[in-house]
């Protein structure tokens, strides 16, 4: 595993993360070359020892050639281990001195364990621990010849532990990679939801206002051209503000990772929002008993909830009067929007995307969101956000 990067469209470029590195070209031949080079002294000793067993030179040569099988260890770790053990056992049983012939077997054991062939490794070592000493005794007719293969079998068992350590390390890196990928995906999903909420609120509000003003302008175009002109000016202002907010939401998605962003709307923009709806013919009153002190995130959420509520009141509920009140009660910022729209008595309230977005905004900041019937008809929306999140939690 290695620290790498990948393309993330939400981040506008590459983001860091754990990724499996590409293996160098020819890396599969590395154990083959190392095992062969280490065995060269053993081959030369066996060829030059005239007093050795007649089969020793042949056995050492076979063990030397068995190194080539290590190249196939990645695809077939278990079968390669068995084959190498069978080919190296005669040389281990017949030779004396340094156990050069055991090097390919050591590579095969570690490789098999690392690649998950544990059962192959243990059964092969068990067979080697029995067959190699027996072969040494039968070929040399010396009981002491059994000691050397038994010691090598013990060493190979210790190498199984080395393979397990390497395997566990790889597994930990894989777990880290999966955890980082999961966190990145969760962050990307949260960002997609945030963008969706922002775009919905901006576009729903702006297009609703443009539609209302366009209707007013068409209705008064012939009888009162001055009022129609005001409607067109309102459409121009609203569309310009919408474009600025959309640029602010989507600006960071530019390929260079940087874009100028206008400040996000907060509580100070609510009077401007109210005035916009008043000009559209909606009787809106706003009472602000909160004062200063709300954080940027809280102010932005309260503004969006008020904006969406006004949009719903004017567009869907066909309300004529809306009352907005903002106050602090018991460590909570409370925003209440009551309208006199269509009577919902006896009708279940179906939450659309706008209502769902308001609920998500409140709950993301540790707050609460609720709706109820307004006395005399209409709908009341209430959002409570913690003034001090640590205490409210």
C-alpha positions as CSV (number, residue, x, y, z in Angstrom):
1,X,0.0,0.0,0.0
2,X,1.1,3.6,-0.6
3,X,-0.1,7.2,-0.2
4,X,-1.6,8.0,-3.6
5,X,-4.4,10.2,-5.0
6,X,-7.5,10.0,-7.2
7,X,-9.8,12.2,-9.1
8,X,-12.8,13.6,-7.1
9,X,-15.2,15.7,-9.1
10,X,-16.6,17.4,-5.9
11,X,-13.1,18.5,-4.8
12,X,-12.3,19.8,-8.3
13,X,-9.1,17.7,-8.7
14,X,-7.0,15.0,-7.0
15,X,-7.5,14.1,-3.4
16,X,-5.1,12.1,-1.3
17,X,-5.8,8.6,-0.1
18,X,-4.5,5.1,0.4
19,X,-4.0,3.1,-2.8
20,X,-2.3,0.0,-3.8
21,X,1.0,0.8,-5.5
22,X,1.9,-0.7,-8.9
23,X,4.5,-3.4,-8.6
24,X,7.8,-2.7,-10.4
25,X,8.2,-4.4,-13.7
26,X,10.1,-7.7,-13.3
27,X,9.4,-7.9,-9.5
28,X,8.1,-11.5,-9.9
29,X,11.7,-12.5,-10.8
30,X,13.3,-10.9,-7.7
31,X,13.0,-14.1,-5.4
32,X,14.2,-16.2,-8.3
33,X,17.3,-14.2,-8.8
34,X,18.1,-13.9,-5.1
35,X,17.5,-17.6,-4.4
36,X,19.7,-18.6,-7.4
37,X,22.6,-16.3,-6.4
38,X,22.6,-17.5,-2.8
39,X,22.8,-21.1,-4.0
40,X,25.8,-20.6,-6.3
41,X,28.4,-21.2,-3.6
42,X,26.5,-24.4,-2.6
43,X,26.5,-25.6,-6.2
44,X,30.3,-25.0,-6.5
45,X,31.0,-26.8,-3.3
46,X,28.9,-29.8,-4.3
47,X,30.6,-30.1,-7.7
48,X,34.1,-29.8,-6.2
49,X,33.5,-32.3,-3.3
50,X,34.7,-35.6,-4.6
51,X,33.9,-37.3,-1.3
52,X,30.3,-36.4,-1.3
53,X,27.4,-38.8,-2.0
54,X,27.1,-39.6,-5.8
55,X,23.6,-38.0,-5.9
56,X,24.6,-34.8,-4.1
57,X,25.6,-32.9,-7.2
58,X,22.4,-33.8,-9.0
59,X,20.3,-32.9,-5.9
60,X,21.9,-29.5,-5.5
61,X,21.4,-28.8,-9.2
62,X,17.7,-29.7,-9.0
63,X,17.4,-27.4,-5.9
64,X,19.1,-24.7,-7.9
65,X,16.7,-25.0,-10.8
66,X,13.7,-25.1,-8.5
67,X,14.3,-21.4,-7.9
68,X,12.6,-20.7,-11.2
69,X,9.3,-22.0,-9.9
70,X,9.2,-19.0,-7.5
71,X,8.2,-16.8,-10.5
72,X,4.8,-18.5,-10.4
73,X,4.3,-18.1,-6.7
74,X,1.8,-15.2,-7.0
75,X,-0.7,-17.2,-9.1
76,X,-0.2,-20.6,-7.5
77,X,1.4,-20.2,-4.0
78,X,0.4,-23.5,-2.6
79,X,1.4,-25.7,-5.5
80,X,4.6,-23.9,-6.0
81,X,5.5,-24.5,-2.3
82,X,4.9,-28.2,-2.6
83,X,6.9,-28.5,-5.8
84,X,9.9,-26.5,-4.3
85,X,9.8,-28.5,-1.1
86,X,9.9,-31.8,-3.1
87,X,12.8,-30.6,-5.3
88,X,14.8,-29.1,-2.5
89,X,14.4,-31.9,0.1
90,X,17.1,-34.3,-1.4
91,X,19.7,-31.6,-1.5
92,X,18.9,-30.6,2.1
93,X,19.2,-34.2,3.2
94,X,22.4,-34.9,1.4
95,X,24.5,-31.8,1.7
96,X,26.5,-30.6,4.7
97,X,27.5,-27.1,5.8
98,X,25.4,-24.0,5.1
99,X,21.9,-25.0,3.9
100,X,22.0,-23.1,0.6
101,X,19.4,-25.4,-0.9
102,X,16.8,-24.4,1.7
103,X,16.7,-20.8,0.4
104,X,14.1,-21.4,-2.4
105,X,12.0,-23.3,0.1
106,X,12.2,-20.3,2.6
107,X,10.9,-17.9,-0.1
108,X,8.1,-20.3,-1.1
109,X,7.0,-20.7,2.5
110,X,6.8,-16.9,3.2
111,X,5.1,-16.3,-0.2
112,X,2.5,-18.9,0.4
113,X,1.6,-17.6,3.9
114,X,1.5,-14.0,2.7
115,X,-0.9,-15.0,-0.2
116,X,-3.2,-16.9,2.1
117,X,-2.1,-20.5,1.4
118,X,-1.7,-21.2,5.2
119,X,-3.0,-24.8,4.9
120,X,-0.6,-25.6,2.1
121,X,2.3,-24.2,4.2
122,X,1.6,-26.1,7.3
123,X,0.9,-29.4,5.6
124,X,4.0,-29.0,3.4
125,X,6.2,-28.3,6.4
126,X,4.7,-31.3,8.3
127,X,5.6,-33.5,5.3
128,X,9.0,-32.0,5.0
129,X,9.7,-32.5,8.8
130,X,9.0,-36.2,8.3
131,X,10.3,-37.0,4.8
132,X,13.6,-35.0,4.8
133,X,15.1,-36.5,8.0
134,X,14.0,-40.0,6.9
135,X,15.6,-39.4,3.4
136,X,18.8,-38.2,5.1
137,X,19.0,-41.3,7.2
138,X,18.2,-43.7,4.3
139,X,20.7,-42.1,1.9
140,X,23.6,-41.6,4.3
141,X,22.9,-44.4,6.8
142,X,23.9,-42.0,9.6
143,X,21.3,-41.2,12.3
144,X,23.0,-37.8,12.9
145,X,22.1,-36.8,9.4
146,X,18.5,-36.4,10.6
147,X,19.3,-33.5,12.8
148,X,20.0,-31.0,10.1
149,X,16.7,-31.4,8.2
150,X,14.8,-31.2,11.6
151,X,16.5,-27.9,12.5
152,X,15.7,-26.5,9.0
153,X,12.1,-27.6,9.5
154,X,11.9,-25.7,12.7
155,X,13.4,-22.6,11.1
156,X,10.9,-22.8,8.3
157,X,8.1,-22.9,10.9
158,X,9.5,-19.7,12.3
159,X,9.4,-18.2,8.8
160,X,5.6,-19.0,8.7
161,X,5.4,-16.4,11.5
162,X,7.3,-13.9,9.3
163,X,4.8,-14.5,6.6
164,X,1.9,-14.0,9.0
165,X,3.4,-10.7,10.1
166,X,3.7,-9.5,6.5
167,X,0.2,-10.6,5.7
168,X,-1.3,-8.9,8.8
169,X,0.5,-5.7,7.9
170,X,-1.1,-5.8,4.4
171,X,-4.5,-6.5,5.9
172,X,-4.1,-3.5,8.2
173,X,-3.3,-1.3,5.2
174,X,-6.3,-2.7,3.3
175,X,-8.5,-1.8,6.3
176,X,-7.1,1.7,6.4
177,X,-7.7,2.0,2.7
178,X,-11.3,0.9,3.0
179,X,-12.0,3.2,6.0
180,X,-10.5,6.2,4.2
181,X,-12.5,5.4,1.1
182,X,-15.7,5.1,3.2
183,X,-15.1,8.4,4.9
184,X,-14.3,10.0,1.6
185,X,-17.5,8.7,0.1
186,X,-19.5,9.8,3.1
187,X,-18.0,13.3,2.8
188,X,-18.7,13.4,-0.9
189,X,-22.3,12.3,-0.3
190,X,-22.8,15.0,2.4
191,X,-21.4,17.6,0.0
192,X,-23.8,16.5,-2.7
193,X,-26.7,16.8,-0.3
194,X,-25.5,20.2,0.7
195,X,-25.2,21.4,-2.9
196,X,-28.7,20.0,-3.6
197,X,-30.2,21.8,-0.7
198,X,-28.6,25.1,-1.6
199,X,-29.5,24.9,-5.3
200,X,-33.1,23.9,-4.4
201,X,-33.5,26.8,-2.0
202,X,-31.9,29.3,-4.3
203,X,-33.7,28.2,-7.5
204,X,-37.1,27.5,-5.9
205,X,-37.2,30.9,-4.3
206,X,-35.8,32.8,-7.3
207,X,-37.9,31.1,-9.9
208,X,-41.0,31.5,-7.8
209,X,-40.4,35.2,-7.4
210,X,-39.7,35.6,-11.2
211,X,-42.9,33.7,-12.0
212,X,-45.0,35.9,-9.7
213,X,-43.4,39.2,-10.9
214,X,-43.8,38.1,-14.5
215,X,-47.5,37.4,-13.9
216,X,-48.0,40.8,-12.3
217,X,-46.1,42.5,-15.1
218,X,-48.2,40.8,-17.8
219,X,-51.4,41.7,-16.0
220,X,-50.5,45.3,-15.6
221,X,-48.6,45.8,-18.9
222,X,-51.4,47.7,-20.6
223,X,-53.2,49.4,-17.8
224,X,-50.3,50.4,-15.5
225,X,-47.0,50.3,-17.5
226,X,-45.1,51.8,-14.5
227,X,-46.0,48.9,-12.3
228,X,-45.1,46.5,-15.1
229,X,-41.7,48.1,-15.3
230,X,-41.2,47.6,-11.5
231,X,-42.0,43.9,-12.0
232,X,-39.4,43.7,-14.7
233,X,-36.8,45.4,-12.5
234,X,-37.7,43.0,-9.7
235,X,-37.2,40.1,-12.1
236,X,-33.8,41.5,-13.1
237,X,-32.7,41.9,-9.4
238,X,-34.0,38.5,-8.4
239,X,-32.3,36.7,-11.3
240,X,-29.0,38.5,-10.7
241,X,-29.1,37.5,-7.0
242,X,-29.9,33.9,-7.9
243,X,-27.0,33.8,-10.4
244,X,-24.6,35.1,-7.7
245,X,-25.7,32.5,-5.2
246,X,-25.5,29.7,-7.7
247,X,-22.0,30.8,-8.5
248,X,-21.2,30.8,-4.8
249,X,-22.5,27.2,-4.4
250,X,-20.8,25.8,-7.5
251,X,-17.7,28.0,-7.6
252,X,-15.4,25.5,-5.8
253,X,-16.1,22.9,-8.5
254,X,-14.0,24.7,-11.0
255,X,-11.1,22.7,-12.3
256,X,-8.5,25.0,-10.8
257,X,-10.0,24.4,-7.3
258,X,-10.5,28.2,-6.7
259,X,-13.3,30.6,-7.3
260,X,-14.4,33.8,-5.8
261,X,-17.5,33.2,-3.6
262,X,-20.0,35.8,-2.4
263,X,-20.8,35.7,1.3
264,X,-23.5,33.3,2.3
265,X,-26.8,34.9,3.2
266,X,-27.4,35.3,7.0
267,X,-29.9,36.8,9.3
268,X,-29.1,40.4,8.1
269,X,-30.6,39.4,4.7
270,X,-34.0,38.4,6.0
271,X,-35.4,42.0,5.9
272,X,-34.4,42.1,2.2
273,X,-36.0,38.8,1.6
274,X,-39.2,40.0,3.3
275,X,-39.3,43.2,1.2
276,X,-39.0,41.1,-1.9
277,X,-42.2,39.2,-1.1
278,X,-44.0,42.3,0.0
279,X,-43.4,43.7,-3.5
280,X,-44.8,40.5,-4.9
281,X,-48.1,41.2,-3.0
282,X,-47.6,39.0,0.1
283,X,-48.3,40.7,3.5
284,X,-45.2,39.7,5.5
285,X,-44.3,40.9,8.9
286,X,-41.0,40.2,10.5
287,X,-40.2,40.5,14.2
288,X,-36.5,40.0,15.2
289,X,-36.0,39.7,19.0
290,X,-32.7,37.9,18.6
291,X,-30.1,40.6,18.2
292,X,-26.5,39.7,17.4
293,X,-24.5,36.6,18.3
294,X,-25.7,33.8,15.9
295,X,-22.9,31.9,14.2
296,X,-22.5,32.0,10.4
297,X,-23.7,28.5,10.0
298,X,-26.8,29.1,12.3
299,X,-27.6,32.4,10.5
300,X,-27.3,30.8,7.1
301,X,-29.6,27.9,8.1
302,X,-32.2,30.2,9.6
303,X,-32.2,32.4,6.5
304,X,-32.7,29.4,4.2
305,X,-35.5,28.0,6.3
306,X,-37.2,31.4,6.2
307,X,-36.7,31.7,2.5
308,X,-38.1,28.2,1.8
309,X,-41.1,28.8,4.1
310,X,-41.9,32.1,2.3
311,X,-41.6,30.3,-1.1
312,X,-44.0,27.5,0.0
313,X,-46.4,30.1,1.5
314,X,-46.6,32.1,-1.7
315,X,-46.3,29.4,-4.3
316,X,-48.0,26.3,-2.8
317,X,-50.2,27.5,0.0
318,X,-51.4,30.6,-1.8
319,X,-51.2,32.5,1.4
320,X,-52.0,36.2,1.8
321,X,-50.4,36.9,5.2
322,X,-47.2,35.5,6.7
323,X,-45.8,36.3,10.2
324,X,-42.1,35.7,10.9
325,X,-40.7,35.8,14.4
326,X,-37.1,35.2,15.5
327,X,-36.2,35.0,19.2
328,X,-34.0,33.2,21.7
329,X,-35.7,30.9,24.2
330,X,-33.8,28.8,26.8
331,X,-30.6,28.6,24.9
332,X,-32.3,28.0,21.5
333,X,-32.8,30.2,18.5
334,X,-36.4,29.8,17.5
335,X,-37.7,30.8,14.1
336,X,-41.5,30.7,13.6
337,X,-43.2,31.3,10.2
338,X,-47.0,31.2,10.3
339,X,-49.1,31.7,7.1
340,X,-52.9,31.8,6.4
341,X,-52.7,29.6,3.4
342,X,-55.1,26.8,2.3
343,X,-56.6,25.1,5.3
344,X,-54.8,21.8,5.9
345,X,-57.2,20.6,8.6
346,X,-57.7,16.8,8.2
347,X,-55.1,16.6,5.4
348,X,-51.8,14.9,6.1
349,X,-48.8,17.0,5.4
350,X,-46.6,15.6,2.7
351,X,-43.0,16.7,3.0
352,X,-41.5,17.6,-0.3
353,X,-37.9,18.3,-1.0
354,X,-38.1,21.8,0.4
355,X,-39.6,20.7,3.7
356,X,-37.1,17.9,3.9
357,X,-34.3,20.3,3.2
358,X,-35.4,22.6,6.1
359,X,-35.6,19.6,8.4
360,X,-32.1,18.5,7.4
361,X,-30.6,22.0,7.9
362,X,-32.0,22.1,11.4
363,X,-30.9,18.6,12.4
364,X,-27.4,19.0,11.0
365,X,-26.8,21.7,13.5
366,X,-28.3,19.7,16.4
367,X,-31.7,21.5,16.2
368,X,-35.3,20.5,15.7
369,X,-37.9,21.2,13.0
370,X,-41.7,20.9,13.3
371,X,-44.8,21.9,11.5
372,X,-48.3,22.5,12.9
373,X,-51.6,24.0,11.8
374,X,-52.1,27.7,12.2
375,X,-55.2,28.6,14.2
376,X,-57.8,29.7,11.7
377,X,-56.1,27.9,8.8
378,X,-52.7,27.7,7.3
379,X,-49.4,26.2,8.3
380,X,-46.8,27.2,11.0
381,X,-43.2,26.2,10.6
382,X,-40.9,26.2,13.7
383,X,-37.2,25.7,13.7
384,X,-35.1,25.5,16.8
385,X,-31.3,25.7,16.6
386,X,-29.0,25.6,19.6
387,X,-27.5,28.9,20.5
388,X,-24.6,27.0,22.1
389,X,-24.3,23.6,20.3
390,X,-22.1,22.1,23.0
391,X,-24.6,22.7,25.7
392,X,-27.7,22.0,23.6
393,X,-26.3,18.6,22.5
